[in-house]
């Protein structure tokens, strides 16, 4: 699949990341199909897309014509058989077996040169591609939250990923008005591996009673960070952040420096997942 041949892009998972990715693909002029098995999630994604586009108009970054074109390009579906695409980007839960199952199913209904891209933030692409037909077309395309605003995209090549596929995804990222960075396969890739300790050490300070959530966040902001670790975890999703930390802890053979926090585990168990649930380390209701 060459970059010039890309016309239709499928997104699997209509959560925060999937919705944002679908929106920018539709804005870039691609026929975009957003899939999720949950009708409520799909409905919320549709509402969020409209809200985001309206905000873009308010800020003078988009016109009403841009909004109309984007919504015309975007289709919402709960049927995987609708995902006949040139590129498919999965943005589902950080569980290896789920991602592999999705790609295997999609491989059966698409051509051999359909590119299968994963938005995983921590699972090695080589592991995701294992067992997927034509693993050379499996590649990482890691966006950052919120996807319709953040510019960076990590393009990750697994052991089997062909250079042509990686280049095609880099060109696609540029077309989406993103800044692609090429990376080789490694747990957490570049950003999440470096940034993991921003969260882990913040949680350790909290566990040890050195300071409370508000104090840690304010000090980090005073040091130049736009958000502190707890505000950022609430924005990303406490559950998602915990899942990434757990994945990296396992991938690095239980290296203590990546050890997940008991406090974060408790938040996840209680359903306090951050902004999306109305409560995380802060209350939003």
Secondary structure by P-SEA (a helix, b strand, c coil): cccccccbbbbccccaaaaaaaaaaaaaccbbbbbbccaaaaaaaaaaaaaaaaaaaaaccccaaaaaaaaaacccccccccccccbbbbbccccaaaaaaaaaaaaaacccccbbbbcccccccccccccccccccccccccccccccccbbbbbbcccccaaaaaaaaaaaaaacbbbbbbcccccccccccaaaaaaaaaaaaaaccccaaaaaaaaaaacccccaaaaaaaacaaaaaaaaaaaaaaacccccccccaaaaaaaaaccccccccccccccc
